[in-house]
Amino acid sequence: MRTLWDLLTALCFAMPIGSALASSKHAKVGFGGYALAAIVGLALGVCCAWTMRTVGRTAATHIKRHSESLQERYSRALYFAAMLWIVFALFLGDWVSSVVMRLVF
């Protein structure tokens, strides 16, 4: 069974890929541009998802040390931070692929 954190991690992986491909579509580049955007998006997706997973694991071990009411507050804050990180990953994928497209094409 998968958890909500796994779903958020998958979103964090997919968002940079989608925004990088959208950026290449907007730039109207050919197949090479799409391939380059996919590579950039994959690299960013792996890095962002790995970072989110690592921070989540570390935060979860620290959260378990506190009382139940604090655990709930910290967990909510962690999920909110994860959503902000996903939005950041989305914009990062768009920005980095746009810069790469301008430099290469």
Phi, psi and omega in degrees: 000135180267156181253173176298325180296324177295320177295317178295324177294320177296320176297320179296327177287320187279330185299313179296327179293312179297317181288328177293319178292324176294323178295320179290327176293318179294325180282350179056050176265164182279202181300321179298322178293320176295319179296317179295319178296322178295320179294316178298315180297319178297316180298315179293321179298316178296315181296315181293318180293319178297317179297315180297318180296316182293314179296319179298318179295317180294316180295323181297321178293325178285325181294325183295343182281348187260174178292167185296321180293321176290325177300318180295316179297314181294324178295318177298318178295323179294318178294322177296317178297324178295320178294321175296321179295323178295317177296320176299318179297322177300309181291327177295318178299318178295313184293312182295317180293325177297317179296316179296319179297320178293325181284325185270318187255000000 
